[in-house]
Amino acid sequence: MGLFSGLLGLPLAPLRGVVWVGEQLRDQAHAQLYDPVAVRRQIDQVERAYERGEITEAERDEQQELLLARLTGSGGPADG
């Protein structure tokens, strides 16, 4: 029965490959998005942008709150 089920499953092989690639991309994006080192780097970038006058204090505070929420796992789009 292995040969028969293998032949029937053959048309689904490309779909399984696409699903696997999608899962790998999701896992990598999640790791980068929630990596504490990367989030800390982004917080530092926001602070430097504020110091250079590129963003306002309110913009800095808002961006830092979003980054801290991502870092602590509270709030944000991924919580849904």
N, CA, C and O atoms as a CHARMM CRD file, in Angstrom:
* protein
*
  320
    1    1 MET  N      0.82700  -1.19300   0.00000 PROA 1      0.00000
    2    1 MET  CA     0.00000   0.00000   0.00000 PROA 1      0.00000
    3    1 MET  C      0.86800   1.25200   0.00000 PROA 1      0.00000
    4    1 MET  O      0.36300   2.32900  -0.31900 PROA 1      0.00000
    5    2 GLY  N      2.14200   1.15900   0.34200 PROA 2      0.00000
    6    2 GLY  CA     3.02700   2.30800   0.35000 PROA 2      0.00000
    7    2 GLY  C      3.21900   2.89500  -1.03600 PROA 2      0.00000
    8    2 GLY  O      3.25800   4.11500  -1.19700 PROA 2      0.00000
    9    3 LEU  N      3.34000   2.02800  -2.04300 PROA 3      0.00000
   10    3 LEU  CA     3.51400   2.50200  -3.41000 PROA 3      0.00000
   11    3 LEU  C      2.25500   3.21000  -3.89100 PROA 3      0.00000
   12    3 LEU  O      2.33000   4.27100  -4.51000 PROA 3      0.00000
   13    4 PHE  N      1.10100   2.62100  -3.60500 PROA 4      0.00000
   14    4 PHE  CA    -0.16700   3.21000  -4.03800 PROA 4      0.00000
   15    4 PHE  C     -0.40500   4.56900  -3.38000 PROA 4      0.00000
   16    4 PHE  O     -0.77300   5.52900  -4.05800 PROA 4      0.00000
   17    5 SER  N     -0.19700   4.65600  -2.06400 PROA 5      0.00000
   18    5 SER  CA    -0.41900   5.94400  -1.37700 PROA 5      0.00000
   19    5 SER  C      0.64700   6.95700  -1.80100 PROA 5      0.00000
   20    5 SER  O      0.38200   8.15900  -1.84300 PROA 5      0.00000
   21    6 GLY  N      1.85300   6.47100  -2.11600 PROA 6      0.00000
   22    6 GLY  CA     2.89500   7.36500  -2.60400 PROA 6      0.00000
   23    6 GLY  C      2.53300   7.97200  -3.94300 PROA 6      0.00000
   24    6 GLY  O      2.76200   9.15900  -4.17400 PROA 6      0.00000
   25    7 LEU  N      1.96700   7.16300  -4.82400 PROA 7      0.00000
   26    7 LEU  CA     1.55000   7.66500  -6.13400 PROA 7      0.00000
   27    7 LEU  C      0.39100   8.64900  -6.01400 PROA 7      0.00000
   28    7 LEU  O      0.33700   9.64500  -6.73600 PROA 7      0.00000
   29    8 LEU  N     -0.53000   8.36900  -5.10400 PROA 8      0.00000
   30    8 LEU  CA    -1.65100   9.28800  -4.91900 PROA 8      0.00000
   31    8 LEU  C     -1.20700  10.60300  -4.27800 PROA 8      0.00000
   32    8 LEU  O     -1.77700  11.65900  -4.55100 PROA 8      0.00000
   33    9 GLY  N     -0.19600  10.52800  -3.43500 PROA 9      0.00000
   34    9 GLY  CA     0.28700  11.73300  -2.75000 PROA 9      0.00000
   35    9 GLY  C      1.25300  12.55200  -3.57500 PROA 9      0.00000
   36    9 GLY  O      1.56900  13.68600  -3.21400 PROA 9      0.00000
   37   10 LEU  N      1.73100  11.99400  -4.68600 PROA 10     0.00000
   38   10 LEU  CA     2.70700  12.68400  -5.51600 PROA 10     0.00000
   39   10 LEU  C      2.24500  14.05500  -6.00900 PROA 10     0.00000
   40   10 LEU  O      3.04600  14.98900  -6.00400 PROA 10     0.00000
   41   11 PRO  N      1.00600  14.21700  -6.42800 PROA 11     0.00000
   42   11 PRO  CA     0.58200  15.56100  -6.86900 PROA 11     0.00000
   43   11 PRO  C      0.60600  16.60800  -5.75600 PROA 11     0.00000
   44   11 PRO  O      0.64600  17.80600  -6.03700 PROA 11     0.00000
   45   12 LEU  N      0.58200  16.17600  -4.51600 PROA 12     0.00000
   46   12 LEU  CA     0.60700  17.11600  -3.40000 PROA 12     0.00000
   47   12 LEU  C      2.02100  17.48900  -2.96500 PROA 12     0.00000
   48   12 LEU  O      2.18700  18.36300  -2.11500 PROA 12     0.00000
   49   13 ALA  N      3.03700  16.85000  -3.52500 PROA 13     0.00000
   50   13 ALA  CA     4.41700  17.10600  -3.12200 PROA 13     0.00000
   51   13 ALA  C      4.81400  18.57500  -3.28700 PROA 13     0.00000
   52   13 ALA  O      5.42500  19.13000  -2.37400 PROA 13     0.00000
   53   14 PRO  N      4.49700  19.22700  -4.40300 PROA 14     0.00000
   54   14 PRO  CA     4.86500  20.64500  -4.50600 PROA 14     0.00000
   55   14 PRO  C      4.19300  21.50700  -3.43200 PROA 14     0.00000
   56   14 PRO  O      4.79600  22.44500  -2.91200 PROA 14     0.00000
   57   15 LEU  N      2.95900  21.18400  -3.11100 PROA 15     0.00000
   58   15 LEU  CA     2.25400  21.93200  -2.07600 PROA 15     0.00000
   59   15 LEU  C      2.92800  21.73600  -0.72300 PROA 15     0.00000
   60   15 LEU  O      3.07100  22.68800   0.04500 PROA 15     0.00000
   61   16 ARG  N      3.33600  20.52500  -0.43300 PROA 16     0.00000
   62   16 ARG  CA     4.04200  20.26400   0.83000 PROA 16     0.00000
   63   16 ARG  C      5.34700  21.05200   0.89200 PROA 16     0.00000
   64   16 ARG  O      5.72500  21.55900   1.94800 PROA 16     0.00000
   65   17 GLY  N      6.03100  21.15100  -0.25000 PROA 17     0.00000
   66   17 GLY  CA     7.26900  21.92800  -0.30700 PROA 17     0.00000
   67   17 GLY  C      7.02600  23.40000  -0.04700 PROA 17     0.00000
   68   17 GLY  O      7.79300  24.04100   0.67200 PROA 17     0.00000
   69   18 VAL  N      5.97500  23.93600  -0.61900 PROA 18     0.00000
   70   18 VAL  CA     5.63800  25.34200  -0.41500 PROA 18     0.00000
   71   18 VAL  C      5.26100  25.59300   1.03900 PROA 18     0.00000
   72   18 VAL  O      5.65600  26.60400   1.62100 PROA 18     0.00000
   73   19 VAL  N      4.50600  24.68600   1.61900 PROA 19     0.00000
   74   19 VAL  CA     4.12000  24.81600   3.02500 PROA 19     0.00000
   75   19 VAL  C      5.36100  24.78500   3.91000 PROA 19     0.00000
   76   19 VAL  O      5.47500  25.56800   4.85300 PROA 19     0.00000
   77   20 TRP  N      6.29000  23.88000   3.60800 PROA 20     0.00000
   78   20 TRP  CA     7.51600  23.77800   4.40300 PROA 20     0.00000
   79   20 TRP  C      8.33300  25.06700   4.31500 PROA 20     0.00000
   80   20 TRP  O      8.83200  25.55900   5.32800 PROA 20     0.00000
   81   21 VAL  N      8.47000  25.61400   3.10300 PROA 21     0.00000
   82   21 VAL  CA     9.20800  26.87200   2.92800 PROA 21     0.00000
   83   21 VAL  C      8.51400  27.98600   3.70200 PROA 21     0.00000
   84   21 VAL  O      9.17600  28.78800   4.36100 PROA 21     0.00000
   85   22 GLY  N      7.20100  28.04200   3.62800 PROA 22     0.00000
   86   22 GLY  CA     6.45100  29.05600   4.37000 PROA 22     0.00000
   87   22 GLY  C      6.66800  28.94500   5.87000 PROA 22     0.00000
   88   22 GLY  O      6.81800  29.95700   6.55500 PROA 22     0.00000
   89   23 GLU  N      6.68300  27.73700   6.37600 PROA 23     0.00000
   90   23 GLU  CA     6.92300  27.53300   7.81100 PROA 23     0.00000
   91   23 GLU  C      8.32800  27.97400   8.20200 PROA 23     0.00000
   92   23 GLU  O      8.52200  28.56100   9.26700 PROA 23     0.00000
   93   24 GLN  N      9.30700  27.69600   7.34600 PROA 24     0.00000
   94   24 GLN  CA    10.68300  28.11100   7.63300 PROA 24     0.00000
   95   24 GLN  C     10.80000  29.63000   7.64300 PROA 24     0.00000
   96   24 GLN  O     11.46400  30.19800   8.51000 PROA 24     0.00000
   97   25 LEU  N     10.15600  30.29100   6.67900 PROA 25     0.00000
   98   25 LEU  CA    10.17100  31.75500   6.63000 PROA 25     0.00000
   99   25 LEU  C      9.49800  32.35200   7.86100 PROA 25     0.00000
  100   25 LEU  O      9.98900  33.32400   8.43500 PROA 25     0.00000
  101   26 ARG  N      8.37500  31.76700   8.26100 PROA 26     0.00000
  102   26 ARG  CA     7.67100  32.24300   9.44700 PROA 26     0.00000
  103   26 ARG  C      8.55300  32.12000  10.68700 PROA 26     0.00000
  104   26 ARG  O      8.63200  33.04200  11.49900 PROA 26     0.00000
  105   27 ASP  N      9.20900  30.98200  10.82100 PROA 27     0.00000
  106   27 ASP  CA    10.06200  30.75400  11.99100 PROA 27     0.00000
  107   27 ASP  C     11.23200  31.73600  12.02300 PROA 27     0.00000
  108   27 ASP  O     11.56800  32.26800  13.08100 PROA 27     0.00000
  109   28 GLN  N     11.85100  31.97500  10.87200 PROA 28     0.00000
  110   28 GLN  CA    12.97300  32.91600  10.81000 PROA 28     0.00000
  111   28 GLN  C     12.51500  34.34700  11.09900 PROA 28     0.00000
  112   28 GLN  O     13.18900  35.08000  11.82300 PROA 28     0.00000
  113   29 ALA  N     11.38300  34.74100  10.54100 PROA 29     0.00000
  114   29 ALA  CA    10.86500  36.08800  10.78900 PROA 29     0.00000
  115   29 ALA  C     10.54000  36.26900  12.26900 PROA 29     0.00000
  116   29 ALA  O     10.83800  37.31300  12.85000 PROA 29     0.00000
  117   30 HSD  N      9.93800  35.26900  12.86800 PROA 30     0.00000
  118   30 HSD  CA     9.60200  35.34300  14.29100 PROA 30     0.00000
  119   30 HSD  C     10.86300  35.46800  15.13800 PROA 30     0.00000
  120   30 HSD  O     10.91100  36.25200  16.08600 PROA 30     0.00000
  121   31 ALA  N     11.88900  34.68400  14.78500 PROA 31     0.00000
  122   31 ALA  CA    13.14000  34.73200  15.54200 PROA 31     0.00000
  123   31 ALA  C     13.78500  36.11000  15.43700 PROA 31     0.00000
  124   31 ALA  O     14.30200  36.62200  16.43000 PROA 31     0.00000
  125   32 GLN  N     13.76500  36.71300  14.26300 PROA 32     0.00000
  126   32 GLN  CA    14.37000  38.02900  14.08700 PROA 32     0.00000
  127   32 GLN  C     13.52800  39.12500  14.72900 PROA 32     0.00000
  128   32 GLN  O     14.06600  40.07100  15.30400 PROA 32     0.00000
  129   33 LEU  N     12.22400  38.99600  14.63100 PROA 33     0.00000
  130   33 LEU  CA    11.33800  40.03700  15.15000 PROA 33     0.00000
  131   33 LEU  C     11.37600  40.10700  16.66700 PROA 33     0.00000
  132   33 LEU  O     11.28300  41.19300  17.23800 PROA 33     0.00000
  133   34 TYR  N     11.51100  38.97100  17.32100 PROA 34     0.00000
  134   34 TYR  CA    11.45400  38.93500  18.77500 PROA 34     0.00000
  135   34 TYR  C     12.80600  38.67900  19.44000 PROA 34     0.00000
  136   34 TYR  O     12.87300  38.47200  20.65100 PROA 34     0.00000
  137   35 ASP  N     13.88200  38.69400  18.65300 PROA 35     0.00000
  138   35 ASP  CA    15.21900  38.51400  19.20200 PROA 35     0.00000
  139   35 ASP  C     15.56500  39.71400  20.07800 PROA 35     0.00000
  140   35 ASP  O     15.55800  40.84400  19.59100 PROA 35     0.00000
  141   36 PRO  N     15.86600  39.49800  21.35200 PROA 36     0.00000
  142   36 PRO  CA    16.15500  40.61800  22.26200 PROA 36     0.00000
  143   36 PRO  C     17.29500  41.51400  21.78500 PROA 36     0.00000
  144   36 PRO  O     17.24900  42.72800  21.98400 PROA 36     0.00000
  145   37 VAL  N     18.30300  40.94000  21.16700 PROA 37     0.00000
  146   37 VAL  CA    19.42400  41.74400  20.67800 PROA 37     0.00000
  147   37 VAL  C     18.96100  42.67000  19.54700 PROA 37     0.00000
  148   37 VAL  O     19.32800  43.84500  19.51000 PROA 37     0.00000
  149   38 ALA  N     18.15600  42.13400  18.62700 PROA 38     0.00000
  150   38 ALA  CA    17.66100  42.94300  17.50800 PROA 38     0.00000
  151   38 ALA  C     16.72600  44.04100  18.00200 PROA 38     0.00000
  152   38 ALA  O     16.78700  45.17200  17.52000 PROA 38     0.00000
  153   39 VAL  N     15.86900  43.71800  18.95200 PROA 39     0.00000
  154   39 VAL  CA    14.93900  44.72200  19.49100 PROA 39     0.00000
  155   39 VAL  C     15.71800  45.81900  20.21300 PROA 39     0.00000
  156   39 VAL  O     15.40600  47.00200  20.07500 PROA 39     0.00000
  157   40 ARG  N     16.71900  45.42600  20.97300 PROA 40     0.00000
  158   40 ARG  CA    17.54200  46.42000  21.68100 PROA 40     0.00000
  159   40 ARG  C     18.25700  47.34000  20.68700 PROA 40     0.00000
  160   40 ARG  O     18.36500  48.54500  20.91600 PROA 40     0.00000
  161   41 ARG  N     18.73800  46.77300  19.59800 PROA 41     0.00000
  162   41 ARG  CA    19.38800  47.56400  18.54800 PROA 41     0.00000
  163   41 ARG  C     18.40600  48.57700  17.95400 PROA 41     0.00000
  164   41 ARG  O     18.77500  49.72300  17.69600 PROA 41     0.00000
  165   42 GLN  N     17.17000  48.15800  17.74100 PROA 42     0.00000
  166   42 GLN  CA    16.16500  49.06300  17.19100 PROA 42     0.00000
  167   42 GLN  C     15.81900  50.17700  18.17700 PROA 42     0.00000
  168   42 GLN  O     15.59300  51.31800  17.77400 PROA 42     0.00000
  169   43 ILE  N     15.77800  49.84900  19.45700 PROA 43     0.00000
  170   43 ILE  CA    15.52600  50.87100  20.47600 PROA 43     0.00000
  171   43 ILE  C     16.65200  51.90600  20.45000 PROA 43     0.00000
  172   43 ILE  O     16.40000  53.10700  20.54700 PROA 43     0.00000
  173   44 ASP  N     17.87400  51.44200  20.32200 PROA 44     0.00000
  174   44 ASP  CA    19.01300  52.36100  20.23700 PROA 44     0.00000
  175   44 ASP  C     18.94000  53.23200  18.98700 PROA 44     0.00000
  176   44 ASP  O     19.27400  54.41600  19.03600 PROA 44     0.00000
  177   45 GLN  N     18.50600  52.65500  17.87100 PROA 45     0.00000
  178   45 GLN  CA    18.36600  53.42300  16.63500 PROA 45     0.00000
  179   45 GLN  C     17.31200  54.51100  16.78300 PROA 45     0.00000
  180   45 GLN  O     17.49400  55.63000  16.30400 PROA 45     0.00000
  181   46 VAL  N     16.22100  54.18300  17.44300 PROA 46     0.00000
  182   46 VAL  CA    15.17000  55.17500  17.68200 PROA 46     0.00000
  183   46 VAL  C     15.71200  56.30600  18.54400 PROA 46     0.00000
  184   46 VAL  O     15.44800  57.47700  18.27100 PROA 46     0.00000
  185   47 GLU  N     16.45800  55.96900  19.57000 PROA 47     0.00000
  186   47 GLU  CA    17.02700  56.98500  20.45500 PROA 47     0.00000
  187   47 GLU  C     17.99600  57.89000  19.69400 PROA 47     0.00000
  188   47 GLU  O     17.98700  59.10700  19.88100 PROA 47     0.00000
  189   48 ARG  N     18.81800  57.30900  18.85000 PROA 48     0.00000
  190   48 ARG  CA    19.75900  58.12100  18.06500 PROA 48     0.00000
  191   48 ARG  C     19.02500  59.02400  17.08100 PROA 48     0.00000
  192   48 ARG  O     19.42800  60.16700  16.87000 PROA 48     0.00000
  193   49 ALA  N     17.95800  58.52300  16.48300 PROA 49     0.00000
  194   49 ALA  CA    17.16700  59.34300  15.56000 PROA 49     0.00000
  195   49 ALA  C     16.56000  60.53100  16.29700 PROA 49     0.00000
  196   49 ALA  O     16.48800  61.63200  15.75300 PROA 49     0.00000
  197   50 TYR  N     16.12900  60.31100  17.52000 PROA 50     0.00000
  198   50 TYR  CA    15.58600  61.40000  18.33000 PROA 50     0.00000
  199   50 TYR  C     16.68000  62.41700  18.65500 PROA 50     0.00000
  200   50 TYR  O     16.45800  63.62500  18.57200 PROA 50     0.00000
  201   51 GLU  N     17.84500  61.92800  19.02100 PROA 51     0.00000
  202   51 GLU  CA    18.95300  62.82500  19.36200 PROA 51     0.00000
  203   51 GLU  C     19.39700  63.66200  18.16300 PROA 51     0.00000
  204   51 GLU  O     19.85200  64.79300  18.33300 PROA 51     0.00000
  205   52 ARG  N     19.26800  63.11700  16.95700 PROA 52     0.00000
  206   52 ARG  CA    19.62700  63.85900  15.74500 PROA 52     0.00000
  207   52 ARG  C     18.51000  64.79300  15.29600 PROA 52     0.00000
  208   52 ARG  O     18.68400  65.56300  14.35100 PROA 52     0.00000
  209   53 GLY  N     17.37400  64.72700  15.96300 PROA 53     0.00000
  210   53 GLY  CA    16.24600  65.58700  15.60800 PROA 53     0.00000
  211   53 GLY  C     15.42300  65.07100  14.44400 PROA 53     0.00000
  212   53 GLY  O     14.65100  65.82600  13.85300 PROA 53     0.00000
  213   54 GLU  N     15.57300  63.80400  14.10600 PROA 54     0.00000
  214   54 GLU  CA    14.84900  63.22400  12.97700 PROA 54     0.00000
  215   54 GLU  C     13.40900  62.85600  13.34400 PROA 54     0.00000
  216   54 GLU  O     12.53700  62.80200  12.47600 PROA 54     0.00000
  217   55 ILE  N     13.16800  62.60400  14.62500 PROA 55     0.00000
  218   55 ILE  CA    11.81600  62.28600  15.08400 PROA 55     0.00000
  219   55 ILE  C     11.53000  63.09300  16.34600 PROA 55     0.00000
  220   55 ILE  O     12.44600  63.54000  17.03500 PROA 55     0.00000
  221   56 THR  N     10.25600  63.26700  16.63100 PROA 56     0.00000
  222   56 THR  CA     9.86300  64.02400  17.81800 PROA 56     0.00000
  223   56 THR  C      9.91600  63.12200  19.04900 PROA 56     0.00000
  224   56 THR  O     10.07400  61.90600  18.94900 PROA 56     0.00000
  225   57 GLU  N      9.78100  63.74800  20.19300 PROA 57     0.00000
  226   57 GLU  CA     9.77400  62.98800  21.44900 PROA 57     0.00000
  227   57 GLU  C      8.58800  62.03000  21.49500 PROA 57     0.00000
  228   57 GLU  O      8.70900  60.89700  21.96000 PROA 57     0.00000
  229   58 ALA  N      7.43900  62.50100  21.00400 PROA 58     0.00000
  230   58 ALA  CA     6.24700  61.64800  20.99600 PROA 58     0.00000
  231   58 ALA  C      6.44800  60.44100  20.08000 PROA 58     0.00000
  232   58 ALA  O      6.04900  59.32700  20.42100 PROA 58     0.00000
  233   59 GLU  N      7.06700  60.66300  18.91700 PROA 59     0.00000
  234   59 GLU  CA     7.33800  59.54800  18.00100 PROA 59     0.00000
  235   59 GLU  C      8.32300  58.56100  18.63100 PROA 59     0.00000
  236   59 GLU  O      8.15900  57.34600  18.51500 PROA 59     0.00000
  237   60 ARG  N      9.33400  59.09300  19.29300 PROA 60     0.00000
  238   60 ARG  CA    10.30900  58.23900  19.96700 PROA 60     0.00000
  239   60 ARG  C      9.61800  57.37700  21.01200 PROA 60     0.00000
  240   60 ARG  O      9.81800  56.16300  21.06100 PROA 60     0.00000
  241   61 ASP  N      8.80500  58.01300  21.84700 PROA 61     0.00000
  242   61 ASP  CA     8.11600  57.28000  22.90700 PROA 61     0.00000
  243   61 ASP  C      7.20500  56.19800  22.34500 PROA 61     0.00000
  244   61 ASP  O      7.15600  55.08500  22.86700 PROA 61     0.00000
  245   62 GLU  N      6.48800  56.53000  21.28100 PROA 62     0.00000
  246   62 GLU  CA     5.56400  55.56500  20.67400 PROA 62     0.00000
  247   62 GLU  C      6.32300  54.36400  20.10800 PROA 62     0.00000
  248   62 GLU  O      5.93300  53.21600  20.32300 PROA 62     0.00000
  249   63 GLN  N      7.40600  54.63900  19.38500 PROA 63     0.00000
  250   63 GLN  CA     8.18700  53.54700  18.80300 PROA 63     0.00000
  251   63 GLN  C      8.83900  52.68600  19.88200 PROA 63     0.00000
  252   63 GLN  O      8.88300  51.46100  19.76700 PROA 63     0.00000
  253   64 GLN  N      9.34100  53.32900  20.92100 PROA 64     0.00000
  254   64 GLN  CA     9.95800  52.56400  21.99400 PROA 64     0.00000
  255   64 GLN  C      8.93900  51.70900  22.73200 PROA 64     0.00000
  256   64 GLN  O      9.25200  50.59100  23.14100 PROA 64     0.00000
  257   65 GLU  N      7.73600  52.21500  22.90700 PROA 65     0.00000
  258   65 GLU  CA     6.68700  51.41600  23.55300 PROA 65     0.00000
  259   65 GLU  C      6.36400  50.17300  22.72400 PROA 65     0.00000
  260   65 GLU  O      6.19800  49.08100  23.26600 PROA 65     0.00000
  261   66 LEU  N      6.27500  50.35200  21.40300 PROA 66     0.00000
  262   66 LEU  CA     5.99700  49.21300  20.52600 PROA 66     0.00000
  263   66 LEU  C      7.11700  48.17700  20.60000 PROA 66     0.00000
  264   66 LEU  O      6.86200  46.97500  20.65900 PROA 66     0.00000
  265   67 LEU  N      8.35500  48.65800  20.59600 PROA 67     0.00000
  266   67 LEU  CA     9.49000  47.74500  20.66100 PROA 67     0.00000
  267   67 LEU  C      9.55500  47.02700  22.00000 PROA 67     0.00000
  268   67 LEU  O      9.85000  45.83300  22.05200 PROA 67     0.00000
  269   68 LEU  N      9.28500  47.74100  23.07100 PROA 68     0.00000
  270   68 LEU  CA     9.29700  47.10600  24.39700 PROA 68     0.00000
  271   68 LEU  C      8.16900  46.09100  24.52700 PROA 68     0.00000
  272   68 LEU  O      8.34100  45.04300  25.15000 PROA 68     0.00000
  273   69 ALA  N      7.01500  46.39900  23.94000 PROA 69     0.00000
  274   69 ALA  CA     5.91200  45.44000  23.95500 PROA 69     0.00000
  275   69 ALA  C      6.29100  44.18100  23.19900 PROA 69     0.00000
  276   69 ALA  O      5.95300  43.07700  23.62500 PROA 69     0.00000
  277   70 ARG  N      6.98800  44.33200  22.08300 PROA 70     0.00000
  278   70 ARG  CA     7.44600  43.17800  21.32500 PROA 70     0.00000
  279   70 ARG  C      8.45000  42.36700  22.13500 PROA 70     0.00000
  280   70 ARG  O      8.42500  41.13600  22.13100 PROA 70     0.00000
  281   71 LEU  N      9.33200  43.07800  22.82800 PROA 71     0.00000
  282   71 LEU  CA    10.36600  42.42100  23.61500 PROA 71     0.00000
  283   71 LEU  C      9.77200  41.62000  24.78000 PROA 71     0.00000
  284   71 LEU  O     10.23200  40.52000  25.08700 PROA 71     0.00000
  285   72 THR  N      8.74700  42.18700  25.42000 PROA 72     0.00000
  286   72 THR  CA     8.13900  41.51900  26.57100 PROA 72     0.00000
  287   72 THR  C      7.01500  40.56300  26.15300 PROA 72     0.00000
  288   72 THR  O      6.51000  39.80200  26.97800 PROA 72     0.00000
  289   73 GLY  N      6.62600  40.60100  24.88300 PROA 73     0.00000
  290   73 GLY  CA     5.57800  39.70200  24.40300 PROA 73     0.00000
  291   73 GLY  C      4.17700  40.16400  24.75400 PROA 73     0.00000
  292   73 GLY  O      3.23900  39.36800  24.70900 PROA 73     0.00000
  293   74 SER  N      4.01400  41.44100  25.10500 PROA 74     0.00000
  294   74 SER  CA     2.67600  41.94800  25.41200 PROA 74     0.00000
  295   74 SER  C      2.24800  42.92300  24.33300 PROA 74     0.00000
  296   74 SER  O      3.01600  43.78900  23.91300 PROA 74     0.00000
  297   75 GLY  N      1.01300  42.76800  23.89400 PROA 75     0.00000
  298   75 GLY  CA     0.47100  43.67000  22.88800 PROA 75     0.00000
  299   75 GLY  C      1.03600  43.38100  21.52200 PROA 75     0.00000
  300   75 GLY  O      1.81300  42.44400  21.34300 PROA 75     0.00000
  301   76 GLY  N      0.63900  44.19800  20.54900 PROA 76     0.00000
  302   76 GLY  CA     1.14700  44.06200  19.19400 PROA 76     0.00000
  303   76 GLY  C      0.32100  43.11400  18.36300 PROA 76     0.00000
  304   76 GLY  O     -0.53700  42.40300  18.88600 PROA 76     0.00000
  305   77 PRO  N      0.57900  43.10100  17.05000 PROA 77     0.00000
  306   77 PRO  CA    -0.20500  42.29300  16.13000 PROA 77     0.00000
  307   77 PRO  C     -0.07400  40.80100  16.36400 PROA 77     0.00000
  308   77 PRO  O     -0.99800  40.05200  16.04800 PROA 77     0.00000
  309   78 ALA  N      1.03700  40.34800  16.90400 PROA 78     0.00000
  310   78 ALA  CA     1.22900  38.90500  17.08300 PROA 78     0.00000
  311   78 ALA  C      0.39500  38.33600  18.21900 PROA 78     0.00000
  312   78 ALA  O      0.29100  37.11600  18.34600 PROA 78     0.00000
  313   79 ASP  N     -0.20200  39.18500  19.04900 PROA 79     0.00000
  314   79 ASP  CA    -0.99400  38.69800  20.18100 PROA 79     0.00000
  315   79 ASP  C     -2.38100  38.22400  19.78600 PROA 79     0.00000
  316   79 ASP  O     -3.07700  37.63200  20.61100 PROA 79     0.00000
  317   80 GLY  N     -2.80400  38.46300  18.55900 PROA 80     0.00000
  318   80 GLY  CA    -4.16400  38.15000  18.16000 PROA 80     0.00000
  319   80 GLY  C     -4.47000  36.73400  17.98900 PROA 80     0.00000
  320   80 GLY  O     -5.60100  36.38300  17.65200 PROA 80     0.00000
